[in-house]
Amino acid sequence: MDGSAAIERNLEALKRILAMLVGMTAMGSGTTLPRHLYRAILRLLRPAESAARRLIIATARGLVVDLPPLRPRKPKPKISDTVAAMRRLGLAVNLSKQDFARYEAERKAAERRAARPRTISLPLFDPQKYPFRLRRKYVPAQGVPRISVPGFSERAALPPPPSPTLPNDPIDAARLGLRLQALGAALDDLPRQARRFARWKARCDAAVAEMRQIGSGVVVRGRTARGTIRFQRTRPLWLGRPPGGRLSPYDPTATHRRGIREIDEILAHAHALALDALDQPRADTS
C-alpha cells in the first residue's frame, strides 16, 4: 500500500511534539533540568524516537541503492601511539623528518576532532534485547558480603545509604539536548535518513547472502568480503511492543485505552507502516 499520506501526517505530528519538547527544555536553567521535568521529557522523547525510526523505514520502502565497490583498507599503525608508549616507558624518541611530519599531522587532526562540536545521529535500530541470562543483576552496595577473619581483620563497615532523590534536584541535560537535535535533524530530512537505512539493508542482505554461500546456514559473527557482520543486527525492530509505546500496534482500536497519549497512537501507526515496508509478520508477541 502507498503510505505517503500517512507518513506525512505522522511526520507533522512528530514535529509538533518535538517543538513542545524543545519548549520544555527551555524551562530549565542553563544545561540542567529539574528531575521531574527531565523524566517527563524522556517519557515523550523515547516513543518519539521510535516513531521517527519507523517512519524512516517506511520511507525507505522500495528504495534501491548501489553499494560502492569495496576498497580494502590497510591498517597503518599511528605513530603517535608508538611515541606515547615509548615515552611512558621513559625511552627517548628520535623521529625522522617523515615520521615527525606524520606525528604532527596526527596531533593536529586529534585537536580538530576535540574542538569539533559534539553531534549524534538518530539510531536506525531499536535498542538490543538481551536474553534473561545475559542481563546484569543489580546488587546494592549494602548487599555486598563483608568477609573478615576473627582476630586478624576487622569487619568492614557498610557504605552509607544513597541520598534520596528529590523531584527538583538538577540533572545534566546535555545528552538530552543532543538527542533532541538528532531527532529534529532526522525529521527535517527524512529521505536522507531513508537512504541511510537502505544502504544498511543492502549491506546486510549482501553479507547474509555471502555467509550462506560459503556454507553457513545460520548468521554468526564472522568476516565477509564486505566486512564484519554481527548476528544481532539483522532485524532493526523489536518483535513486540515498540520502545516507549503504551498502545499495542496490532490492535490500535483496543477498548482499554487508559493513559493512551497522542504519541502512542502515532507510534502504533508508524509501527504498522514499518512492518508493511519490511514485510514482517504481525503476530502479536507482546
NORDANOR-V463451 format. One record per residue. SS is DSSP state (A for helix, B for strand, O for the rest). OMEGA is omega in radians with two decimals (NA if undefined). Layout:
# NORDANOR-V463451
ss = [SS:SS]
omega = [OMEGA:OMEGA]
This chain:
# NORDANOR-V463451
ss = [O:O:O:A:A:A:A:A:A:A:A:A:A:A:A:A:A:A:A:A:A:A:A:A:A:O:O:O:B:O:O:B:B:B:A:A:A:A:A:A:A:A:A:A:A:A:A:A:A:A:A:A:A:A:A:A:A:A:A:O:O:O:O:O:O:O:O:O:O:O:O:O:O:O:O:O:O:O:A:A:A:A:A:A:A:A:A:A:O:O:O:O:O:O:O:O:A:A:A:A:A:A:A:A:A:A:A:A:A:A:A:A:A:A:A:O:O:O:O:O:O:O:O:O:O:O:O:O:O:O:O:A:A:A:O:O:O:O:O:O:A:A:A:O:O:O:O:O:O:O:O:O:O:O:O:O:O:O:O:O:O:O:O:O:O:O:O:O:O:B:B:B:O:A:A:A:A:A:A:A:A:A:A:A:A:A:A:A:O:A:A:A:A:A:A:A:A:A:A:A:A:A:A:A:A:A:A:A:A:A:A:A:A:O:O:O:O:O:O:O:O:B:B:B:O:O:B:B:B:O:A:A:A:O:O:O:O:O:O:O:O:O:O:O:O:O:O:O:O:O:O:O:O:O:O:O:O:O:O:O:O:A:A:A:A:A:A:A:A:A:A:A:A:A:A:A:A:A:O:O:O:O:O:O:O:O]
omega = [3.12:-3.10:-3.11:-3.13:3.13:3.12:3.13:-3.14:3.12:3.12:3.12:3.10:3.11:3.10:3.11:3.10:3.11:3.10:3.09:3.13:3.10:3.07:3.10:3.11:3.12:3.12:3.13:3.14:3.13:-3.11:3.13:3.11:3.00:-3.04:-3.10:3.11:3.11:-3.13:3.10:3.10:-3.14:-3.14:3.08:-3.08:-3.10:3.07:3.09:3.08:3.11:3.13:3.11:3.12:-3.13:3.04:3.07:3.14:3.12:3.11:-3.12:-3.13:3.14:-3.13:-3.11:3.13:3.09:3.13:3.11:3.11:-3.10:3.08:-3.12:-3.13:3.08:-3.12:-3.13:-3.10:3.13:-3.14:3.11:3.09:3.12:3.13:-3.14:3.13:3.13:3.12:3.07:3.12:3.12:-3.11:3.09:-3.09:3.10:-3.05:3.01:-3.13:3.14:3.13:3.11:3.09:3.07:-3.14:3.13:3.12:3.11:3.13:3.12:3.09:3.10:3.10:3.10:3.11:3.13:-3.13:-3.12:3.13:-3.08:3.11:3.07:3.09:3.12:3.11:3.14:-3.07:3.01:3.07:-3.08:2.97:-3.13:3.08:-3.07:-3.08:-3.12:-3.14:3.11:3.11:-3.13:3.09:3.13:-3.10:-3.14:-3.12:3.13:-3.14:3.11:-3.08:3.12:3.10:-3.12:3.13:-3.13:-3.11:3.11:-3.14:-3.11:3.13:3.10:3.07:-3.14:3.13:3.14:3.14:-3.14:3.12:-3.13:-3.08:-3.07:3.12:-3.04:3.10:3.12:-3.08:-3.13:3.13:3.11:3.10:3.10:3.11:3.08:3.09:3.12:3.11:3.12:3.11:3.12:-3.13:3.14:-3.10:-3.11:3.11:3.12:3.10:3.08:3.08:3.04:-3.13:3.13:3.09:3.09:-3.11:3.13:3.10:-3.14:3.13:3.13:3.14:3.13:3.11:-3.14:3.11:3.14:3.13:-3.13:3.00:3.13:-3.14:-3.14:-3.14:-3.14:3.11:-3.12:-3.12:3.09:3.14:-3.13:3.09:-3.07:3.07:3.13:-3.02:-3.03:-3.10:3.05:3.10:-3.05:-3.02:3.00:3.09:-3.11:-3.13:-3.12:3.13:3.10:-3.10:3.09:-3.08:3.14:-3.14:-3.10:3.12:-3.11:-3.12:-3.12:-3.12:-3.14:-3.06:3.13:3.13:3.13:-3.13:3.11:-3.13:3.10:3.10:3.10:-3.12:3.12:3.13:3.12:3.12:3.10:3.10:3.14:3.11:3.08:3.14:-3.13:-3.09:3.11:3.11:-3.11:3.12:-3.08:3.10:-3.11:NA]
